[in-house]
Amino acid sequence: MEATPEEKIKILYVDDEENNLQAFKATFRRDYKIFLAISAKAGREILDNEKVDIIITDQRMPEETGVEFLESVIPKFPEPIRVLLTGYTDIQAVIDAINKGQVYHYLTKPWEEDYLRTVIKNAYEIFILRRENERLTQALIKANEQLEFLLRQNLLS
């Protein structure tokens, strides 16, 4: 279930540290379409303008935490798979991430390239499966509506 070359996996990476953003982009830009945001606010602006498959965000940011950012974007952008990145081990952040931010995966900084690639690959597979599930559900709803219509037609004639 790899993305075709013309359809690279689209990742939004949110981190308040510029050097982390640049390191992420330098590492992954050949394989994925990368959008960088220096703040949660900038991340929301990108989401308003770009279709994103995966959101990776740092937990510890000045205006709002990564969990608060992820929680805030769920109503408007429920589809992207969410990954939380943090430089410290805070069990409450992990619990909040899972409960409030609906986070698929939790990683500690500094991230390890191969492991992060695996997480991205697995997250994208879930993204594709959810999208296909939604498509099939809509097709089933339409088929049921058509059957109900035909049944009503037969009952009336």
N, C-alpha and C positions, 0 to 999 in steps of 0.2 A: 504493500500500500504506500509506496513512495510517491512523493509529488513529482509530476513530470517536470522536466527542466524549465519549461516556460511557465510552470505553475509552482514556484518555490513556496515552501512553507513560510508563512508571514508571521513574524515574531515581533511583539512590542516588548522592549526591555526598559523598565523604569528604575532609575537609580539616581540618587542625588549627588553621586560622586562621578565627575566627568571622566576620570581615568578608568573607572569600572565600565562606563558606557563604551569608551573607545576600545578597551581591551576585548569586550564582548563582540563589538562590531568587527574588529581586526581578526578575531578567531573564527567567526561564523559567517561573515558576509558572502563568501563564495558559495555556501551551501543553502543559505536561507535569505529571504528578503527581510532585512532588519529595520525596525523603526526604533529610534532612541528618544527617551523622554527624561529630562533632568528632574521632573517633579510629577506628582500625581495629576496636577492641573494640566501639565503639558501632555501627559499620557491620555487624559480624557479628550483633549483636542485632537490627538492622532486618531483615537477610536471614532471620533465624530466624522473623520474624513477618510479613513482607510479600513478595509476589511482585514481583520487580524485573526489568525488561527490560534495563537498561543500568546498569553501574557505572562512575562516573567518580571517580578518586581522584588526589589529590596524591601525588607521589613522596616528597617530603621531609617526614616526620612524625617526632615524637620516639620513640614506642615501637617502631614498625616502619615500613618504607618502604612506599610504594604497591605496589611489585612483590611484597614479602613478603605484604602483605594479599591481593592478587589471587591469588597462588599458594596461599595458605592456604584460600581459599573455593572453589577449583575442585572439589575432591572432593565437597563437599556441594551446591554451587550451580554446576554447569557451564554452565547455560543463558544467564545474562546475558552480554551483550557487554561487554567490558572496555576502558576508555579510560584512559590514563595521562596525567596533567597534571603538568608540572614547570616550575619557575621558572629552571632552569639547564640548560645543554646538557651532559649527561653521557652520552657514548656507551655506557658500560658499563650505565647504567640503561636505555637504549633496548634494548640487546642482552638484558639480563636480562628486561625487560618482554616482549619477543617470545618468548624461549625459556622462561622460567619462568612468567610471568603470563598467557601466551596472550593478549596484548593485541592488540585489533583496530586501535587507532589511538593515536598518541603526539602530544600537543600541548604547546606551550610556553606558559608564563604570560607576560604576562597573555593570557587567551584573547580571541579576537575573536568577537563575538556571532554574526555571520552564518556564519562558518566553523564554529563549534561547532554551530550549528543543522544545517548540512549533515552534519557528522560524526554527529550524533544521528540524523538522518533515515536516513542510509546504514546506521548500526549497527542501527537498528530493522528495516530491510528484511532485513538478514542474520539477525536474531533470528527474524523471521517465516518466512523461507525455511528456516532450520534446524528450526523447530518443524513446519512442513509436511512437510519431508523425513522427520522422525521419525515423523509420523503416517502417511505413505505407506509407510514401511518396516514399521511395525507391521501395517498393513493387508495388505501383501504377505506377511508372515510368517504371518498368520492364514489368508489364502487358500491358501498353500502347505500349511499343516497340514490344512486341510479337503480339499484335493486328495489329499494322502497318505492321509488317512483313507478317502476314497471309493475310491482305488486299492486299498488293502488290503481293503476290503469286497468289491470286484469280484474280487480274486484269491482270496479265501476262498470265494466262492460258486460 
